[in-house]
Amino acid sequence: MRELILKMTISVDGFVSDLDGRNGWMFGSDQEAKAWSVGMIRGAGLHVMGSRSFLAMANYWQTSTDQFAPPMNRIPKAVFSRQGPAILKNVGMAAALEAAHAREGAGQPAQLQSGAESWAQAYVASGDLAEEVARLKAEAGRPIIAYGGVRFARSLIALRLVDRLALLVAPVALGRGLPLFSELAAPMSLTLESSTAFPGGMVAQIYRPA
């Protein structure tokens, strides 16, 4: 059985974005923190996410040349969506190229990256969340890494489906925003497994539910 790791970037006061869903503050210039994140996702056997994050990531990573792109594209995906397989119609290569052209305008023509086709081949989980996660965990292989969006991440936490939390804490306080742990019915005790501080001020905290 493999474990499920929830990987999220959060503010020091526990928010994943502002109230409007903006999170540009998390994409700083801390290259060592970025390298840590890339190393973590390279170790995944499966990427899982909610439908909104899936669509946004698919139409971005298929043409991106960022260092995150190779593991994001090449490692298999699962999307949790009530739409069923119909969601995959929105992540084909044509859709990715169209999205890239819209972002880049008349600049350098976008190109599909190696492994881009894996997004349209994702496993679509549309059944009970706990049952679907249990099925994926029962498969052999490297860990499952979950990303969100925030509602999906909250549900994983609330149902106690997360085996480890990998939180990259950004040196910013938002005051108000979308919290990660707001659906817990009772306090969740956590055991700190490791803490890594980076020069740019970000801190990677790995916790395991006690």
N, C-alpha and C positions, 0 to 999 in steps of 0.2 A: 504494500500500500504506500502511495506517495502522499506527501503533505501539501497543503495549500498555504501559500505565503501571500498575504495582502501587502502590496507595495504601494505606498502613497507618499506624496510630498505634502506637508502640512505647515501651517504657520506655528509660531511658538504658542499661540493661544488655541490651537487645535482645529483651525479651519482649513478646508481644502480649496476654498475660493471665496470671493466676496459674495454678497447677496445676489448679484447679477450673474454669478457663475464665472466671472473673470479671474484668471489665475496667472497673469503674466509675471507676477512677482516671483514665481517659482523657477523661472528660466533665467537664472543668473549666469555669471561668468565664472563660477567655481568649477574649474575643469577637473579637479581631483574628485569632487563630489559626483560630477557627471561620469567620470571613469568608473567610480564605484557602482553607480547605477547600471552602466553598460555591462560590467562584469557580473552583476547579479542576474540580469535578465538573460545573459548568455547561458546561465546554468539551468534555465527553465526547460521543461519538457513540453509545456503547454502554456499558452497565454489565455486567460479567461477575462471577460469583461461584459458589462451591460451593453445594451443595444446602441445607445447614443455614443458612448466611447468607442464602440466598435466601428461605427460608421465614420466618425471623425478620424480615428487612427488609420483605418483602411485607406481613406482617400488622401491621407497625408504621407504615410510611410511608404506606399508603393512607389512613389517617385522621389522620395527624399534621399539626399546623399549624406545626411547626418550620421554620426557614428552609431546611433541607436538603430538605424535602418536595417543592417544585416540581420541581427537577431530578431527584430520585430517582424521582419518579412519571412524569414526562413523557418522559424519555429512554428509548429501548428497552433491554431487558434480554436477557441470555443466561444460562442456568443450566446448570452442568455436573453432570449427575446420571445415575447408572446406572438410575434408575427409568424414564427416558424421559418421554414426555408426561404420564404419570400424576401427576407431581409438581405439575402445574398445577391439579389438582383441589383442592389444599390452599391455594390462594392467591386464591380467588375473593373477590368483594366481601362475601359473607355471612360467610366465614371471618374477613375483616379486621374487620368490624363486631363479630363475636362476641368476637374477641381484644381489641378496644378496650373493649368493655363490661366484660370480665373485669378489665382493668387499671384502669378508671376507676370501677368499681362503679356506684353510683346517682347519679353526678355528671352533668355535662353530656353529653347524648346525642352519640355520635360521629357524624361525617359523613365521607363519602368525599370525598377531595380530587381536584382536576382531574388527570387522567391516571392515576388509580388502576387503571383497567382494563388498563393496559399490563403489569401483573404477570402476569395470566392469559394474556397474549398473548406471553409471553417465548419466545425460541428455546431449545429444549432440546437441549443438546449431550451426547450419550451415547456417542460414539465415542472413538477414541484422542485423548488430550489434545492432543498436538502437532499432529495433523492437523486437529482442530477449531479450534485457535487459528490455525493457518496459513490456514484457510478464512475465518475472521473478519477476519484482518489483510488478506487480499487484497481485501476489499470497500472501495469508496471511502467516504470520509467522515472525520469527526473521530476523534481517538484513542479507543481502547478503555481504559476504566479498570476494573481488577480490584480486588476488595476482600478476598477470603478466603472462608471461614474459613482457619484457620492451615494445615490440611493441604493445602488447595487452593493457597494462596499458596506453601507450601514446594515443591509439585510444579512450579509455574510457574518458580520460581527454579532448582530442581535441573535442569530440562530446558532452561534458558537461553532461555526464551520471553519474558522481560521485557525491554523496550527501555529503560524508565526506572523507577527506584524513587523514589516520592514518600513519604518517611518523615517523619511528624510526631512528633518526639521529645518525650515528656512529661517534665517535671522530677521523675521518681520512679524509684527503683531498687527492684526487686522481690526481688532475690536468687535467687528460684526462680520458674519459670514455664514457659510454652510459648514456645520460641524460634522465630524466624522463619527462620533460616538453617541449621537443623540437618541438612538433607538434602543439603547440598552435598557432592559427592564430592571436590572440591578447592577451594582458596581462590578466591574470585571478586574480581578487581581491579575497582574502581569509580572513575569519574571524577566528581568533584563539580562539578555544573553551577551550583548556586545554594544559598545558605543564608540563611534569613530568620528572625531572632529576634523573638519577640513579647513584649509587656510582661508577660504572665502566666508567662513562663518556658519556653514551648514553642518549639521550633525546627523549622522546615520545611527538610528536606534533600532536594535533588533530585540523584540519582546516575544515571549511565549506565554500564552494564557496559563495561569497557575492551576 
